[in-house]
Amino acid sequence: MPELPEVETVVRGLQKSVVSQQITSVQVFRNNAITPLSSELFTQRLTGCTIETVTRRGKYLIFQLKPQLCLLAHLRMTGKFIVTSLLPQPHKHHRVWFQLGHQQLMIFDDMRCFGTLELVESLEQAKKLQQLGIEPLSAKLTLNHLKNCFNKSSTTIKSLLLDQTKVAGIGNIYASEILFDAKISPLRTGNQLSIQELKNLKKSIQKILKAAIDKNGTSISDFRKVDEKTGEFQNFLKVYGKNELACSHCSTPIQRIIQQQRSSFFCPSCQQ
């Protein structure tokens, strides 16, 4: 599933290619890609709108439209946006076409059909966004925030990092990489972490996410940028997907365990 760095990469690509463009027509090829409106009303309300900005909140893309409308997109497992010239017919995985000015087409493509597009009157009405925790790359990620979120919890730190109501945007890949960088075992619980470990964790969260954004995210399976090129951070992963390979720091074999039905990768020597 695309995480914060991948979504941020998509946002930056869309900012360069679709901002200030008018949506001249919309075609919905799969009704369950949109919520809660019917395809007819979805098409009617979007046609004629201009894309004012494209931003991100957690793993959500936010299209601010003129007049007052917002389109929220969640890519889920395999969703992606492609901007290209007009096409004669849709590909089998194309779910929605947004025809723009200058003979361009913005495509919402989703092979597994878990991604969603939701039209709301304003961001204040987007309940999903209101439930999200702080942005990890913002000044709101403070030591006090981590103490309040983690220090009283008996939940494992890996699960706490994945809790979108505490810190928004971190997923399974980056949680493993962050904990390796911070030298913290994913088996530790929040209330077991010292103040120094929380400081290290804060530093690692921002370090790993920034590094991944700089490399346009991680392309392990389906993630692609707006121009259909892959990200590069998969070439810099230290533990994720490295089961039984030698740790880059100490040569101890990386271990894989299952936590909450998700794989966690860590070095049992480096991470205590």
C-alpha positions in Angstrom: 0.0 0.0 0.0 1.4 3.4 -0.9 2.5 5.2 2.3 3.3 8.9 2.9 6.4 9.1 0.7 4.6 7.5 -2.3 1.6 9.7 -1.9 3.7 12.8 -1.5 5.5 11.8 -4.7 2.2 11.5 -6.5 1.1 14.9 -5.2 4.2 16.6 -6.4 3.8 15.0 -9.9 0.2 16.2 -10.1 1.1 19.7 -8.9 3.3 20.0 -11.9 0.8 18.7 -14.4 -2.8 19.4 -13.5 -3.0 22.4 -11.2 -5.0 25.3 -12.8 -6.5 23.0 -15.4 -10.2 22.7 -15.9 -12.0 19.3 -15.8 -13.9 19.3 -19.1 -15.5 15.9 -18.7 -15.5 12.9 -16.5 -16.0 9.2 -17.3 -16.6 6.6 -14.6 -15.8 3.0 -15.6 -16.3 1.4 -12.2 -19.0 2.8 -9.8 -17.5 1.4 -6.6 -14.4 3.6 -7.2 -16.4 6.6 -6.1 -18.3 7.4 -2.9 -20.9 8.4 -1.8 -22.4 9.9 -5.0 -23.7 8.1 -8.0 -21.5 8.2 -11.1 -24.0 10.5 -12.8 -23.9 13.1 -9.9 -20.2 12.6 -9.5 -19.6 13.4 -13.1 -22.1 16.3 -13.1 -20.6 18.0 -10.1 -16.9 17.7 -11.2 -17.4 18.8 -14.9 -16.4 22.4 -15.3 -14.4 22.6 -12.0 -10.8 23.8 -12.0 -8.1 22.1 -10.0 -6.8 24.8 -7.7 -4.3 22.8 -5.6 -3.2 19.2 -5.0 -2.1 18.4 -1.4 -1.7 15.5 1.0 -3.0 14.6 4.4 -1.6 11.3 5.7 -2.1 8.8 2.9 -4.9 10.9 1.3 -4.6 13.1 -1.8 -6.7 16.2 -1.7 -7.8 18.0 -4.9 -9.1 21.5 -3.9 -11.4 22.5 -6.7 -13.0 25.8 -7.8 -15.8 26.4 -7.0 -15.9 25.1 -3.4 -15.4 21.4 -3.7 -12.8 18.9 -2.6 -12.0 15.5 -4.1 -10.3 13.0 -1.7 -8.4 10.1 -3.1 -7.0 7.1 -1.2 -4.9 4.8 -3.3 -5.2 1.7 -1.0 -3.3 -1.2 -2.5 -2.8 -0.6 -6.2 -4.4 2.8 -7.0 -2.5 5.4 -9.0 -2.9 8.5 -11.0 -1.6 8.8 -14.5 -1.4 12.0 -16.6 -1.2 11.4 -20.3 -2.5 12.6 -23.6 -6.0 11.6 -24.7 -6.5 7.9 -25.3 -8.9 6.2 -27.8 -10.2 3.8 -25.1 -9.7 2.9 -21.5 -7.3 0.2 -20.2 -9.0 -2.6 -18.3 -7.7 -1.1 -15.0 -8.8 2.4 -15.6 -11.6 3.3 -13.1 -12.2 7.1 -13.8 -11.1 9.4 -16.6 -10.8 13.2 -16.0 -10.4 15.0 -19.3 -8.5 18.2 -18.8 -7.6 21.2 -21.0 -4.6 21.1 -23.3 -5.8 17.6 -24.5 -4.7 15.9 -21.3 -6.2 13.0 -19.4 -5.9 12.3 -15.7 -6.6 8.7 -15.1 -7.4 6.9 -11.8 -6.1 3.4 -12.4 -6.6 0.7 -9.8 -5.9 -3.0 -10.6 -7.4 -4.4 -7.4 -10.2 -1.9 -7.0 -9.7 -1.0 -3.4 -8.9 2.7 -4.0 -11.6 5.3 -3.5 -12.5 8.8 -4.7 -14.8 10.9 -2.5 -16.3 14.3 -3.3 -17.0 16.6 -0.3 -18.1 20.2 0.0 -15.2 21.2 2.2 -12.3 19.6 4.1 -14.3 20.3 7.3 -16.8 17.8 6.1 -14.2 15.1 5.5 -14.6 13.0 8.6 -11.8 10.7 7.6 -9.3 13.5 7.6 -10.5 14.7 11.0 -9.6 11.4 12.6 -6.0 11.5 11.4 -3.1 12.1 13.8 -0.4 14.7 13.2 1.8 14.9 10.1 5.2 13.3 10.9 7.1 15.9 8.9 5.5 18.8 10.6 6.6 20.8 13.6 3.8 19.1 15.6 5.9 15.9 15.8 7.5 16.7 19.1 8.9 14.6 21.9 5.9 15.5 24.1 3.5 14.2 21.4 5.4 10.9 21.2 5.4 10.6 25.0 1.7 11.2 25.2 0.9 8.8 22.4 3.3 6.0 23.2 4.5 6.1 26.8 1.3 5.0 28.4 0.5 2.2 26.0 1.2 -1.5 26.3 0.8 -1.9 22.5 3.9 -2.8 20.5 5.8 0.2 19.1 5.4 -1.2 15.5 1.6 -1.2 15.9 1.6 2.3 17.4 3.6 3.6 14.4 0.9 2.2 12.1 -1.9 3.8 14.1 -3.1 6.6 11.8 -4.9 8.4 14.6 -1.5 9.0 16.3 0.9 9.8 13.5 -0.5 9.9 9.9 1.0 8.4 6.9 3.4 5.7 8.2 2.8 2.2 6.8 4.4 -1.2 7.1 7.5 -0.6 5.0 8.6 2.6 6.7 7.7 1.4 10.2 10.3 -1.4 9.9 12.9 0.9 8.4 12.3 3.6 11.1 12.6 1.1 13.9 15.8 -0.3 12.5 17.3 3.2 12.1 16.3 4.0 15.7 17.7 0.7 17.0 14.3 -0.3 18.6 12.9 -3.8 18.4 9.3 -3.9 16.9 8.5 -6.3 19.9 9.0 -3.5 22.4 5.9 -1.8 23.8 5.3 2.0 23.9 5.6 2.1 27.7 9.0 0.4 27.6 10.7 3.2 25.6 13.0 5.6 27.4 13.0 9.3 26.7 16.2 8.9 24.7 14.7 6.2 22.6 11.7 8.4 21.9 14.1 11.2 20.8 15.8 8.7 18.5 12.5 7.5 17.2 11.4 11.1 16.4 14.6 11.7 14.5 14.4 8.4 12.6 10.7 9.0 11.6 11.6 12.2 9.9 15.0 11.0 8.5 13.5 7.9 6.8 10.4 9.6 5.4 12.5 12.5 4.0 15.0 10.1 2.4 12.2 8.1 0.8 10.5 11.3 -0.6 13.9 12.3 -2.0 14.0 9.0 -3.9 10.4 9.3 -5.0 9.1 6.5 -2.7 9.4 2.7 -2.8 8.3 0.6 -5.8 8.1 -3.0 -4.6 5.1 -4.0 -6.6 2.5 -1.6 -8.1 3.6 1.9 -7.1 4.3 4.2 -10.0 4.8 8.0 -10.2 2.4 10.1 -12.3 4.6 9.6 -15.3 4.6 5.8 -14.7 8.2 5.7 -13.6 9.1 3.8 -10.5 10.5 5.1 -7.2 14.0 4.3 -6.1 13.9 3.9 -2.3 13.6 0.1 -2.6 17.3 0.2 -3.4 18.0 1.7 0.0 15.9 -0.5 2.3 17.9 -1.9 5.2 15.5 -4.5 6.6 12.1 -4.6 4.9 12.0 -7.7 2.7 15.5 -8.8 3.8 14.5 -11.9 5.7 17.6 -14.1 6.5 19.9 -11.7 4.7 22.9 -10.3 6.6 22.3 -7.0 8.5 24.2 -4.2 6.9 25.5 -3.1 10.2 26.4 -6.3 12.1 25.9 -9.2 9.6 23.3 -10.9 11.9 20.5 -12.4 9.7 17.5 -10.2 9.5 14.4 -11.8 11.0 10.8 -11.7 9.8 7.9 -12.0 12.3 4.1 -11.5 12.0 2.5 -8.7 14.0 -1.2 -8.0 13.5 -1.2 -10.0 10.3 1.6 -7.9 8.9 5.3 -8.8 8.3 7.9 -7.0 10.5 11.6 -7.2 9.6 14.3 -6.4 12.1 17.8 -7.1 13.2 17.7 -9.0 16.6 21.2 -7.8 17.4 21.0 -4.1 16.5 17.4 -3.6 17.6 16.9 -4.0 21.4 
